């Protein structure tokens, strides 16, 4: 083991230990949440955001969101989204607004009419302020983060550091889940999403974060494992996160993480030379072998139920009627709302109330796209088109950004099964707008 490898090892072990401490003493979760925010704030102030420290701070807060929700460590349910917005405003104070970010100013303006409408149409007994904030905080978080990141010049090393800051709290979450559910066989009895293996929290959100963590540490195997020791450390972390994600029995987040890895590998195969391809083949063979063993172990621990889950079968091996567990019905009602209110939509958060009146069940949307249609109308369509096409146009300008497609893919797939209930799709999307450089912009200017 080399001396320079120790700090990374200690960093991983420290976050694993935090998860263990929170399991033993739950009150530590609140302390962890406070420290994560205030230390990030202190770092930005001290460094005056000279190297975009706000992105590191925002990444860390974002990565810890589901863990803090799971363990009651957040001040409020939406704290992480507000924290990201605060960090972005702080970054703008030091660095100014991103030049040319007009699409995202327009995007934020397109959200306003529906917010105004909702203040008039929401039911009398609804807490208007908190209800609107719950539904609009995700889109606003995305807009504010994008205003800061749009075409900001960063190095590939800085992007990998941001991803590590995002991934470390996921290691803590993985550690907590390990101690929370030490014996998987005792709690897995069906092919439904499992709260017991998700820390007692929503499996969909937990799997979203674990799937992202899987991608982050597999990307570090490929790009940041300069020695065999680092490769082994990253492989162990990646496989443990993968296992914990698989046994949540929530497929969306894990499939998304898997597709991101495939796109990253495809990009690197396309861009690299023969020598690089040989190295990739070596790493890929290790990864595939390890993944096969991880899946086999997951299958063994769940008595084969995980195989049936991904085959869309119930515990008896019978094919399920739908893969979406009622989400298709919610999306259908939202499309109907859009057709009846095609210009401005029904108003933010009004969709759930209308659905309750029609069906008798209160259910919030899992799909941000159909929610935008229903609640923002045609303005929502324009807003989504801005979000979808702007980073793709940027990719044509800077095809070196190997992460761009992966980040957009994560955002798009996540909002289709988990909406924007967490800050992570918003923040990860904003990273796709960074102008990634091979070398430091300062070095380039000197040349």
C-alpha positions in Angstrom: 0.0 0.0 0.0 1.4 3.4 -1.0 1.3 6.4 1.2 -0.8 8.4 -1.2 -3.5 5.7 -1.2 -4.2 6.0 2.5 -6.3 9.2 2.5 -8.7 7.7 0.0 -9.0 4.5 2.1 -9.5 6.5 5.3 -12.2 8.6 3.5 -14.1 5.4 2.6 -13.7 3.8 6.0 -14.8 7.0 7.8 -18.1 7.1 5.8 -18.7 3.5 6.4 -18.1 4.1 10.1 -20.6 7.0 10.1 -23.3 4.6 8.9 -22.5 2.2 11.7 -22.6 5.0 14.3 -26.0 6.3 13.1 -27.3 2.7 13.3 -26.2 2.5 17.0 -27.0 6.1 17.9 -29.7 7.5 15.6 -29.3 11.1 16.9 -25.9 11.3 15.2 -27.8 11.5 11.9 -28.9 15.1 12.7 -25.3 16.0 13.7 -24.1 14.5 10.4 -26.7 16.4 8.5 -25.8 19.7 10.1 -22.0 19.2 9.7 -22.4 18.2 6.1 -24.1 21.5 5.3 -22.1 23.9 7.5 -18.7 22.4 6.7 -19.5 22.8 3.0 -20.6 26.4 3.6 -17.4 27.0 5.5 -15.3 25.5 2.7 -16.9 27.7 0.1 -16.5 30.9 2.2 -12.9 30.1 3.0 -11.9 29.3 -0.6 -14.2 32.0 -2.0 -15.3 29.4 -4.5 -12.1 29.7 -6.5 -12.3 26.1 -7.7 -16.1 25.7 -7.7 -16.2 24.4 -4.2 -19.9 25.0 -4.2 -20.3 22.0 -6.5 -18.4 19.8 -4.0 -20.6 21.1 -1.1 -23.8 20.7 -3.1 -22.8 17.2 -4.3 -22.2 16.1 -0.7 -25.5 17.4 0.6 -27.3 15.8 -2.4 -25.7 12.4 -1.9 -26.7 12.3 1.7 -30.4 13.3 1.1 -32.0 9.8 1.1 -29.8 8.6 4.0 -30.8 11.6 6.1 -34.5 11.2 5.2 -34.2 7.5 6.1 -32.7 8.3 9.5 -34.5 11.5 10.4 -31.3 13.6 10.0 -32.7 16.5 7.9 -34.1 19.7 9.4 -37.0 19.4 7.0 -38.0 16.9 4.3 -36.9 19.2 1.5 -33.8 20.5 3.2 -31.3 19.1 0.6 -33.0 20.9 -2.3 -33.0 24.2 -0.4 -29.3 23.6 0.5 -28.3 23.0 -3.1 -30.1 26.3 -4.1 -28.3 28.1 -1.3 -24.9 26.8 -2.4 -25.7 27.8 -6.0 -26.6 31.3 -5.0 -23.4 31.5 -3.0 -21.5 30.3 -6.1 -23.1 33.0 -8.2 -22.1 35.6 -5.6 -18.5 34.7 -6.0 -18.4 33.7 -9.7 -21.4 35.6 -11.2 -24.2 34.1 -13.3 -23.2 31.7 -16.1 -23.0 33.5 -19.4 -25.5 32.6 -22.0 -27.7 30.7 -19.6 -30.9 32.2 -21.1 -32.6 28.8 -21.7 -32.6 28.2 -17.9 -33.9 31.7 -17.1 -36.7 31.0 -19.6 -37.3 27.5 -18.0 -37.7 29.1 -14.5 -40.1 31.7 -15.9 -42.2 29.0 -17.5 -42.9 27.5 -14.1 -44.4 30.7 -12.7 -47.9 30.8 -14.2 -48.8 27.4 -12.8 -47.6 28.4 -9.4 -49.8 31.5 -9.5 -52.8 29.4 -10.7 -52.4 26.9 -7.8 -52.8 29.7 -5.2 -56.3 30.1 -6.5 -57.4 26.5 -7.2 -56.0 24.4 -4.4 -58.5 23.1 -1.9 -59.3 25.4 1.0 -58.0 23.0 3.7 -54.6 22.6 1.8 -51.5 24.2 3.2 -50.8 26.1 0.1 -47.2 27.2 0.9 -45.9 23.8 1.9 -47.8 21.9 -0.8 -46.5 24.2 -3.6 -43.0 24.1 -2.2 -43.0 20.3 -2.1 -44.0 20.0 -5.7 -42.0 22.9 -7.2 -38.7 22.7 -5.2 -37.2 20.0 -7.5 -37.7 21.9 -10.8 -36.5 25.2 -9.1 -33.5 23.4 -7.7 -32.7 22.1 -11.3 -33.0 25.6 -12.7 -30.8 27.3 -10.1 -28.1 24.7 -10.3 -28.2 24.9 -14.1 -27.8 28.7 -14.0 -24.5 28.2 -12.1 -23.1 25.2 -14.0 -24.0 26.3 -17.6 -20.7 26.2 -19.6 -18.5 26.6 -16.5 -15.0 25.4 -17.3 -13.8 22.5 -15.1 -11.3 19.7 -15.5 -12.1 16.0 -15.7 -10.4 15.6 -12.3 -12.8 18.2 -10.8 -15.8 16.3 -12.2 -14.5 13.0 -10.7 -14.0 14.8 -7.3 -17.6 16.1 -7.5 -18.8 12.6 -8.2 -16.8 11.3 -5.2 -18.4 13.9 -3.0 -21.8 12.7 -4.3 -20.8 9.1 -3.7 -19.4 9.2 -0.2 -22.7 9.7 1.6 -24.1 6.8 -0.5 -21.3 4.7 1.1 -22.7 5.8 4.5 -26.2 4.8 3.4 -24.9 1.4 2.2 -23.2 0.9 5.6 -26.4 1.7 7.5 -28.4 -0.7 5.4 -25.9 -3.4 6.0 -26.4 -3.2 9.8 -30.2 -2.4 9.5 -30.8 -5.6 7.6 -28.0 -8.1 8.4 -30.1 -11.2 7.5 -31.8 -10.7 4.1 -33.4 -14.1 4.0 -35.6 -13.4 7.0 -37.3 -10.3 5.5 -37.7 -11.2 1.8 -40.9 -13.0 1.3 -42.2 -11.7 -2.0 -41.2 -9.9 -5.2 -42.5 -6.5 -4.2 -40.3 -3.5 -3.4 -38.9 -4.2 0.1 -38.9 -1.6 2.8 -37.0 -3.8 5.2 -34.0 -4.0 2.9 -34.3 -0.2 2.2 -33.8 1.0 5.8 -37.6 1.3 6.4 -37.7 4.0 3.7 -39.1 4.2 0.2 -37.3 1.5 -1.9 -37.7 3.5 -5.1 -35.7 6.5 -3.7 -33.2 4.3 -2.0 -32.5 2.3 -5.2 -32.2 5.5 -7.1 -29.3 6.6 -4.9 -27.7 3.2 -4.7 -27.9 2.9 -8.5 -26.1 6.2 -8.9 -23.5 5.1 -6.3 -22.9 1.9 -8.3 -22.2 4.1 -11.4 -19.9 6.5 -9.5 -17.7 3.8 -8.0 -17.6 1.7 -11.2 -16.6 4.9 -13.1 -13.8 5.3 -10.5 -12.7 1.7 -11.2 -12.2 2.7 -14.8 -10.9 6.3 -14.5 -9.5 6.7 -10.9 -7.9 3.4 -10.1 -4.3 4.0 -10.9 -3.1 1.1 -8.7 -4.4 -2.4 -8.0 -5.1 -1.4 -4.4 -7.4 1.5 -5.5 -9.0 -0.8 -8.0 -9.8 -3.4 -5.3 -11.1 -0.7 -2.9 -13.4 0.8 -5.5 -14.5 -2.7 -6.7 -15.5 -3.7 -3.1 -17.4 -0.5 -2.6 -19.2 -0.7 -5.9 -20.2 -4.3 -5.4 -21.5 -3.8 -1.9 -23.6 -0.8 -3.1 -24.8 -2.9 -6.1 -25.9 -5.8 -3.8 -27.7 -3.4 -1.4 -29.4 -1.8 -4.4 -30.5 -5.1 -5.9 -32.1 -6.4 -2.8 -34.3 -3.3 -2.4 -36.3 -5.1 -5.2 -36.8 -1.6 -6.8 -35.6 -1.9 -10.4 -35.7 1.6 -11.7 -32.7 3.0 -10.0 -30.5 -0.1 -10.5 -31.4 -0.3 -14.2 -30.6 3.4 -14.6 -27.2 2.9 -13.0 -26.5 -0.1 -15.2 -27.3 1.8 -18.4 -25.1 4.7 -17.3 -22.2 2.3 -16.9 -22.9 0.9 -20.4 -23.0 4.3 -22.0 -19.7 5.3 -20.2 -18.0 2.2 -21.4 -19.3 2.7 -24.9 -18.0 6.2 -25.0 -14.6 5.2 -23.8 -14.3 2.3 -26.3 -15.2 4.7 -29.1 -12.7 7.4 -28.0 -9.7 5.4 -26.8 -6.9 3.9 -28.8 -5.9 0.2 -29.1 -3.8 0.2 -25.9 -6.7 1.8 -24.0 -9.1 -0.8 -25.3 -6.9 -3.6 -24.0 -6.9 -2.0 -20.5 -10.6 -1.5 -20.7 -11.1 -5.2 -21.6 -9.0 -6.2 -18.6 -11.1 -4.0 -16.2 -14.3 -5.0 -17.8 -13.6 -8.7 -17.4 -13.0 -8.1 -13.7 -16.2 -6.1 -13.4 -18.4 -8.6 -15.2 -17.1 -11.5 -13.2 -17.7 -9.7 -10.0 -21.2 -8.6 -11.0 -22.1 -12.2 -11.9 -21.0 -13.4 -8.4 -22.9 -10.4 -6.9 -26.1 -11.3 -8.7 -25.7 -15.0 -7.8 -25.2 -14.1 -4.1 -28.3 -11.8 -4.3 -30.3 -14.6 -5.8 -29.1 -17.0 -3.1 -30.0 -14.6 -0.3 -33.5 -13.9 -1.7 -34.3 -17.6 -2.5 -34.4 -16.8 -6.2 -37.1 -14.1 -5.7 -34.9 -11.4 -7.1 -34.7 -13.3 -10.4 -38.5 -13.4 -10.6 -38.7 -9.7 -9.7 -36.6 -8.7 -12.7 -38.5 -11.2 -14.9 -41.7 -9.3 -13.8 -43.1 -12.4 -12.0 -44.7 -12.8 -8.6 -43.4 -15.2 -5.9 -45.1 -18.1 -7.6 -43.5 -17.4 -10.9 -46.6 -16.0 -12.6 -46.2 -13.0 -14.9 -47.6 -9.8 -13.5 -50.1 -7.8 -15.5 -48.2 -4.5 -15.3 -44.6 -3.5 -14.5 -45.6 -0.2 -13.2 -47.7 -1.0 -10.1 -50.5 1.6 -10.7 -48.2 4.3 -12.1 -49.6 4.0 -15.6 -53.1 4.8 -14.2 -51.7 8.0 -12.5 -50.0 9.0 -15.8 -53.2 8.4 -17.7 -55.1 10.8 -15.4 -52.4 13.4 -15.9 -52.6 13.2 -19.6 -56.4 13.7 -19.4 -55.8 16.8 -17.2 -53.5 18.2 -19.8 -56.0 17.6 -22.6 -58.6 19.5 -20.6 -56.2 22.3 -19.6 -53.7 22.4 -22.5 -52.4 26.0 -22.0 -51.5 26.6 -18.4 -52.4 23.2 -16.9 -54.3 22.7 -13.6 -51.8 24.3 -11.3 -48.9 23.0 -9.2 -50.0 20.2 -6.8 -53.6 20.4 -8.1 -53.2 17.1 -10.0 -53.1 15.0 -6.9 -56.3 16.6 -5.6 -58.2 16.1 -8.8 -57.1 12.5 -8.9 -58.3 12.0 -5.4 -61.7 13.4 -6.4 -61.9 11.0 -9.3 -60.6 7.8 -7.8 -60.9 8.3 -4.0 -57.2 7.7 -3.6 -54.6 10.4 -2.9 -51.5 9.6 -5.0 -48.7 11.9 -6.0 -47.1 11.5 -9.4 -44.1 9.2 -10.1 -43.5 10.7 -13.5 -42.3 14.3 -13.8 -43.0 14.5 -17.5 -46.7 13.7 -17.2 -46.9 15.9 -14.0 -45.4 18.8 -16.0 -48.0 18.2 -18.7 -50.9 18.1 -16.3 -49.9 20.9 -14.0 -48.0 23.3 -16.4 -49.7 22.5 -19.7 -48.1 23.6 -22.9 -45.6 25.7 -20.9 -44.5 22.5 -19.3 -43.8 21.0 -22.7 -41.6 23.9 -23.7 -39.8 23.7 -20.3 -39.1 20.0 -20.8 -37.9 20.5 -24.4 -35.4 23.1 -23.1 -34.1 20.6 -20.5 -33.8 17.8 -23.0 -32.2 19.6 -26.0 -29.8 22.1 -24.3 -27.3 19.6 -23.0 -27.5 17.6 -26.3 -26.6 20.7 -28.2 -23.7 21.3 -25.8 -22.5 17.8 -26.5 -22.1 18.6 -30.2 -19.9 21.5 -29.1 -17.8 19.6 -26.6 -17.7 15.9 -27.3 -15.0 15.2 -24.7 -17.5 15.3 -21.8 -17.8 11.6 -21.4 -20.2 12.0 -18.6 -22.7 14.3 -20.3 -24.9 11.6 -21.9 -24.7 9.6 -18.6 -26.0 12.5 -16.6 -28.8 13.4 -18.9 -29.8 9.7 -19.0 -29.9 9.5 -15.2 -32.1 12.6 -15.0 -34.5 11.5 -17.7 -34.9 7.9 -16.5 -35.1 8.9 -12.8 -37.9 11.5 -13.3 -39.8 8.8 -15.2 -40.1 6.6 -12.1 -39.3 8.8 -9.1 -40.3 12.3 -10.3 -38.1 15.0 -8.7 -38.8 14.2 -5.1 -35.1 14.4 -4.3 -32.4 16.8 -5.3 -30.3 14.2 -7.1 -31.9 14.3 -10.6 -31.8 18.1 -10.6 -28.2 18.3 -9.4 -26.9 15.5 -11.7 -28.6 17.1 -14.6 -26.8 20.4 -13.9 -23.5 18.6 -14.1 -24.2 17.7 -17.8 -23.9 21.5 -18.5 -20.3 21.8 -17.4 -17.6 22.5 -20.0 -15.1 19.7 -19.2 -11.5 20.4 -20.1 -8.6 18.0 -20.5 -6.4 20.4 -18.6 -7.0 23.2 -16.1 -8.4 26.4 -17.8 -5.7 28.4 -15.9 -3.0 26.2 -17.5 -4.5 26.6 -20.9 -4.5 30.4 -20.5 -0.8 30.4 -19.7 0.0 28.6 -22.9 
